[in-house]
Amino acid sequence: MQATGNNSIIKRPRLTIRIGQNSLSFAAIDSNVENQIIYEPYIIKSGVSIAANLREALKAADILSVTWYRALVLLDSPVILIPIEEFDEAQKDVIYNHSITGQEGAVVLSSVIPMLNCVALYSISKDLKTVVEDNFGDVCFSHVCIPVWTHLNRRSYTGSNNKLFCYFHDKKLDVFSFRQNRFKFSNSFKVKHAHDASYFILYVWQQLSFNSKTDELHLVGDFAEREQLVEELREYLKNVYIINPTAEFNRASITQIKGIPYDIVTLFIKGR
């Protein structure tokens, strides 16, 4: 509780809801459990919309057996990054729908990322937004990659070499690089195999004119065929590193939770 004069402000606990195209999970701080964090994935029913799955999860998930008022919703939807000085709130729907196909009728959301001097545009279906707002009194939305971007941007200042970061999640690969607190590059690719991932990574590396002997590639997240991917990349690049969350975050207990996404770990440890 925070006290200000004669007024007391009670900060209610917040539930984090992570929503991917084919995934749904919940997380919250709980000092009564070993890892200090409750993390509960929900098994999605195929052939049913994410909104319908969330309705069912709100009834069935153990973490939701208590009442939550505040919620942060992390969305994994296609994203556009716009320099903050060029952003016009009134034009966000036009820009997003012109750039991203298949999202017509969705609600376009925006999040300012001050550290990177940009605004992220992403979307949520109207039905899904309605389900969330009908069940929680105080709702904030964000993109799953925002805590990852801001944290790895800080990390990019370690040493003088260029760095390319690759975040694997939700059967996708997000590739990005920074320069002076701005994005130098950012794109997302669907990947199924190590060969696909190495192709996209090396293509971006070449486009950025990075040096294969001195510059650095950093891989993080959940990706299959890890050993094969690293082996393929090291045929062409000297400095290939895998970011281990346990080592990176000084053995924080949250990193010991099986299956927890890197973006949730980063959110709880570093914030947005």
Secondary structure, 3 states (H helix, E strand, C coil): CEEECCEEECCCCEEEEEECCCCEEEEEECCCCCCCEEEEEECCCCCCCHHHHHHHHHHHCHHHHCCCCEEEEEECCCCEEEEHHHCCHHHHHHHHHHHCCCCCCCEEEEEEEHHHCEEEEEEECHHHHHHHHHHCCEEEEEECCHHHHHHHHHHCCCCCCCEEEEEEECCEEEEEEECCCCEEEEEEEECCCHHHHHHHHHHHHHHCCCCCCCCEEEEEECCCCHHHHHHHHCCCCCEEEECCHHHHCCCCHHHHCCCCCHHHHHHHHHCC
